[in-house]
Structure formats: C-alpha cells, structure tokens
Amino acid sequence: MSLFDQLGQAAGGMLGGGGNQNPLLQAVTSLLGQNSSIGGLAGLVQAFQKNGLADIVNSWVSTGQNLPVSAQQIKQGLGGDLLNQVASKAGLSPDAAGSQLAGLLPDLIDKLTPNGKIEAGGLDQLMKMFQGK
C-alpha cells in the first residue's frame, strides 16, 4: 500500500469513513503533501489566510473551537482553479466538492495541528496517530 493510500485510510478512519471509498479524501491528502502544488498543509492554511479567511482557518489550527465554513468560502479560500482540480480528482462537481470539503477540512486541519500550530511533517503526525489502529 502506498503512503497516499495509507493517508487516505487514516484520514478516512479519523473522520468516520473509509479512505479508499472516498476519492475526495484522497484528493485532499494529496494536497497536504509537501510536494503538492499548494505547498502542503502550511500552503493550504496560507491560501485561506491570503484569501480573506484567516479567522476561520486560524480557528482550525488553534486549540479552540473550529469555526464553520461554507462551500462558497471553501471556493474563496482554495481558489476556483484548485477547487476544480480537487473536484476533478475526486470525480465530483466543484459545488459538490466545496460542500463536502466544508465538512471535512475543519476537522482534518484541526487533527493535523493538535498543538495549535503547523509543524513540519504534519502528514507524518497523522500517520503516527493511526499506526496500529
């Protein structure tokens, strides 16, 4: 099993679904990799901050309550091109992907930043959280 598959399964297990059955989750885990076009977890957070959603994305990273996000805000945070790429990888329309990401990203980013900050190797942390489960 590739690291990509393991990440999808780990994130899927964390969020109550099977990673292999959720292509959107697999597309998101590829976004979070250090070699992704957006620059991994830090790049994803920076994209939301740069696009006017700093309060929302900062709440996901911090140790406090996660603020909700709408599908439209996901599009704003990621940008239309990136959302289209994720949707295409997942076999979804951009609207459906945005809606599903609105439910997925707050929890996923929160779990990847348990200490309230983005640390190098965020995906490594995710894998360690799920090793042996």
C-alpha contacts under 8 A as a table, 3 or more apart, distances in Angstrom:
res1	aa1	res2	aa2	distance
1	M	5	D	6.14
1	M	6	Q	6.75
2	S	5	D	5.19
2	S	6	Q	6.31
3	L	6	Q	4.95
3	L	7	L	6.08
4	F	7	L	5.19
4	F	8	G	6.27
4	F	26	Q	7.32
4	F	29	T	7.22
4	F	30	S	7.00
5	D	8	G	5.10
5	D	9	Q	6.18
5	D	19	G	7.47
5	D	20	N	7.03
5	D	26	Q	7.46
6	Q	9	Q	5.09
6	Q	10	A	6.01
6	Q	127	M	7.69
7	L	10	A	5.03
7	L	11	A	6.02
7	L	19	G	7.75
7	L	26	Q	7.65
7	L	29	T	6.42
7	L	123	L	7.56
7	L	126	L	7.62
7	L	127	M	6.68
8	G	11	A	5.31
8	G	12	G	5.87
8	G	18	G	7.88
8	G	19	G	4.33
8	G	20	N	6.46
8	G	22	N	7.98
8	G	25	L	5.98
8	G	26	Q	5.01
8	G	29	T	6.31
9	Q	12	G	4.93
9	Q	13	G	5.95
9	Q	18	G	5.85
9	Q	19	G	3.77
9	Q	20	N	6.14
10	A	13	G	5.14
10	A	14	M	6.15
10	A	19	G	6.81
10	A	126	L	7.27
10	A	127	M	6.72
10	A	130	F	6.00
11	A	14	M	4.99
11	A	15	L	6.20
11	A	19	G	6.52
11	A	25	L	7.24
11	A	29	T	7.95
11	A	108	L	7.28
11	A	126	L	7.67
12	G	15	L	5.18
12	G	16	G	5.98
12	G	17	G	4.61
12	G	18	G	4.75
12	G	19	G	4.18
12	G	20	N	7.91
12	G	22	N	7.48
12	G	25	L	6.88
13	G	16	G	5.13
13	G	17	G	5.44
13	G	18	G	5.84
13	G	19	G	6.84
14	M	17	G	7.58
15	L	104	L	7.75
15	L	107	D	7.74
15	L	108	L	7.79
17	G	21	Q	7.65
17	G	22	N	7.46
18	G	21	Q	5.35
18	G	22	N	6.49
19	G	22	N	5.26
19	G	23	P	7.50
19	G	25	L	6.40
19	G	26	Q	6.80
20	N	23	P	6.90
20	N	26	Q	7.55
22	N	25	L	5.39
22	N	26	Q	6.65
22	N	90	A	7.94
23	P	26	Q	4.96
23	P	27	A	6.19
23	P	89	K	7.29
23	P	90	A	4.64
23	P	91	G	7.46
24	L	27	A	4.99
24	L	28	V	6.19
24	L	86	V	7.19
24	L	87	A	7.25
24	L	89	K	7.38
24	L	90	A	4.64
24	L	91	G	8.00
24	L	97	A	7.24
25	L	28	V	5.05
25	L	29	T	6.18
26	Q	29	T	5.16
26	Q	30	S	6.31
26	Q	90	A	7.63
27	A	30	S	5.22
27	A	31	L	6.46
27	A	86	V	5.69
27	A	89	K	6.01
27	A	90	A	6.16
28	V	31	L	4.96
28	V	32	L	6.43
28	V	86	V	7.08
29	T	32	L	5.06
29	T	33	G	6.59
30	S	33	G	5.38
30	S	36	S	6.57
31	L	36	S	5.34
31	L	37	S	7.22
31	L	38	I	6.69
31	L	39	G	7.72
31	L	40	G	5.97
31	L	41	L	7.63
31	L	44	L	7.85
32	L	36	S	6.69
32	L	39	G	7.37
32	L	40	G	4.04
32	L	41	L	4.83
32	L	44	L	7.40
32	L	123	L	7.29
33	G	36	S	5.40
33	G	39	G	7.35
33	G	40	G	4.76
33	G	41	L	7.21
33	G	123	L	7.01
34	Q	39	G	5.64
34	Q	40	G	4.47
34	Q	41	L	7.58
35	N	39	G	6.32
35	N	40	G	6.78
36	S	39	G	5.28
36	S	40	G	5.78
37	S	40	G	7.81
38	I	43	G	5.28
38	I	44	L	6.15
38	I	47	A	7.99
39	G	42	A	6.56
39	G	43	G	4.43
39	G	44	L	6.92
40	G	43	G	5.26
40	G	44	L	6.22
41	L	44	L	5.06
41	L	45	V	6.25
41	L	109	I	7.88
41	L	118	I	7.51
41	L	122	G	7.14
42	A	45	V	5.21
42	A	46	Q	6.09
42	A	118	I	6.55
43	G	46	Q	4.95
43	G	47	A	6.04
44	L	47	A	5.14
44	L	48	F	6.59
44	L	78	L	7.41
45	V	48	F	5.32
45	V	49	Q	6.27
45	V	57	V	6.32
45	V	58	N	7.83
46	Q	49	Q	4.90
46	Q	50	K	5.89
47	A	50	K	5.13
47	A	51	N	6.09
47	A	77	G	5.99
47	A	78	L	6.20
48	F	51	N	5.14
48	F	52	G	6.54
48	F	53	L	5.13
48	F	54	A	6.09
48	F	57	V	6.39
48	F	76	Q	7.67
48	F	77	G	4.17
48	F	78	L	6.42
49	Q	52	G	5.58
49	Q	53	L	5.11
49	Q	54	A	3.96
49	Q	55	D	7.75
49	Q	57	V	6.95
49	Q	77	G	7.55
50	K	53	L	7.29
50	K	54	A	7.29
50	K	77	G	7.90
51	N	54	A	7.80
51	N	76	Q	6.45
51	N	77	G	5.41
51	N	78	L	8.00
52	G	77	G	7.40
53	L	56	I	5.47
53	L	57	V	6.30
53	L	73	Q	7.69
53	L	77	G	6.48
54	A	57	V	5.34
54	A	58	N	5.68
55	D	58	N	5.25
55	D	59	S	6.23
56	I	59	S	5.30
56	I	60	W	6.83
56	I	66	N	7.51
56	I	67	L	5.51
56	I	68	P	7.25
56	I	69	V	7.13
57	V	60	W	5.17
57	V	61	V	6.56
57	V	67	L	7.90
57	V	106	P	7.64
58	N	61	V	5.11
58	N	62	S	6.02
59	S	62	S	5.13
59	S	63	T	7.58
59	S	64	G	6.58
59	S	65	Q	6.49
59	S	66	N	5.02
59	S	67	L	5.95
60	W	63	T	7.66
60	W	64	G	7.87
60	W	65	Q	7.51
60	W	66	N	4.95
60	W	67	L	7.01
60	W	106	P	5.39
60	W	107	D	7.23
60	W	109	I	5.92
60	W	110	D	4.85
61	V	109	I	6.27
61	V	110	D	5.34
61	V	113	T	5.51
61	V	114	P	7.73
61	V	116	G	5.23
61	V	117	K	5.95
61	V	118	I	7.17
62	S	65	Q	7.94
62	S	110	D	7.36
62	S	113	T	7.38
62	S	114	P	7.90
62	S	115	N	7.42
62	S	116	G	3.97
62	S	117	K	6.55
63	T	110	D	7.73
63	T	114	P	6.79
63	T	115	N	6.63
63	T	116	G	4.93
66	N	106	P	6.44
66	N	107	D	7.80
66	N	110	D	7.63
67	L	106	P	7.67
68	P	102	A	7.60
68	P	106	P	7.32
69	V	73	Q	6.11
69	V	74	I	6.93
69	V	102	A	5.50
69	V	103	G	7.81
69	V	106	P	7.83
70	S	73	Q	5.08
70	S	74	I	6.32
70	S	98	G	7.92
70	S	99	S	7.01
70	S	102	A	5.63
71	A	74	I	5.04
71	A	75	K	6.43
71	A	95	D	7.15
71	A	98	G	4.53
71	A	99	S	4.50
71	A	100	Q	7.71
71	A	101	L	7.31
71	A	102	A	5.55
72	Q	75	K	5.12
72	Q	76	Q	6.26
72	Q	98	G	7.06
73	Q	76	Q	4.80
73	Q	77	G	5.91
74	I	77	G	5.04
74	I	78	L	5.94
74	I	79	G	7.86
74	I	98	G	5.74
74	I	99	S	7.98
74	I	101	L	7.08
74	I	102	A	6.35
75	K	78	L	5.38
75	K	79	G	5.30
75	K	80	G	5.67
75	K	83	L	6.25
75	K	98	G	6.34
76	Q	79	G	5.20
76	Q	80	G	7.18
78	L	81	D	7.93
78	L	82	L	5.88
78	L	83	L	6.06
79	G	82	L	5.64
79	G	83	L	6.24
80	G	83	L	5.13
80	G	84	N	6.01
81	D	84	N	5.08
81	D	85	Q	6.29
82	L	85	Q	5.00
82	L	86	V	6.25
83	L	86	V	5.15
83	L	87	A	6.00
83	L	94	P	6.22
83	L	97	A	7.42
83	L	98	G	7.14
84	N	87	A	5.02
84	N	88	S	5.96
84	N	93	S	7.80
84	N	94	P	5.49
85	Q	88	S	5.09
85	Q	89	K	6.22
86	V	89	K	5.18
86	V	90	A	6.19
86	V	97	A	7.44
87	A	90	A	5.07
87	A	91	G	5.94
87	A	92	L	4.86
87	A	93	S	5.76
87	A	94	P	5.24
87	A	96	A	7.84
87	A	97	A	5.34
88	S	91	G	5.01
88	S	92	L	6.08
88	S	93	S	7.28
88	S	94	P	7.84
89	K	92	L	7.81
90	A	97	A	7.89
92	L	96	A	6.08
92	L	97	A	5.92
93	S	96	A	5.20
93	S	97	A	6.12
94	P	97	A	5.02
94	P	98	G	5.99
95	D	98	G	5.13
95	D	99	S	6.18
96	A	99	S	5.11
96	A	100	Q	6.19
97	A	100	Q	5.16
97	A	101	L	5.91
98	G	101	L	5.06
98	G	102	A	6.11
99	S	102	A	5.21
99	S	103	G	7.01
100	Q	103	G	5.39
100	Q	104	L	6.29
101	L	104	L	4.73
101	L	105	L	5.54
102	A	105	L	6.07
102	A	106	P	7.21
103	G	106	P	6.78
103	G	107	D	7.62
104	L	107	D	5.88
104	L	108	L	6.14
105	L	108	L	5.01
105	L	109	I	5.79
106	P	109	I	5.49
106	P	110	D	6.00
107	D	110	D	4.99
107	D	111	K	6.13
108	L	111	K	5.19
108	L	112	L	6.25
109	I	112	L	4.99
109	I	113	T	6.25
110	D	113	T	5.30
110	D	114	P	6.42
111	K	114	P	5.63
111	K	126	L	7.63
112	L	118	I	7.75
112	L	122	G	5.72
112	L	123	L	7.20
112	L	125	Q	6.91
112	L	126	L	6.17
113	T	116	G	5.39
113	T	117	K	5.49
113	T	118	I	5.64
113	T	119	E	7.34
113	T	122	G	7.33
114	P	117	K	7.40
118	I	122	G	7.12
119	E	122	G	5.93
121	G	124	D	4.94
121	G	125	Q	6.34
122	G	125	Q	5.04
122	G	126	L	6.39
123	L	126	L	4.87
123	L	127	M	6.24
124	D	127	M	5.09
124	D	128	K	6.22
125	Q	128	K	5.05
125	Q	129	M	6.20
126	L	129	M	5.13
126	L	130	F	6.65
127	M	130	F	5.31
127	M	131	Q	6.07
128	K	131	Q	5.21
130	F	133	K	5.49
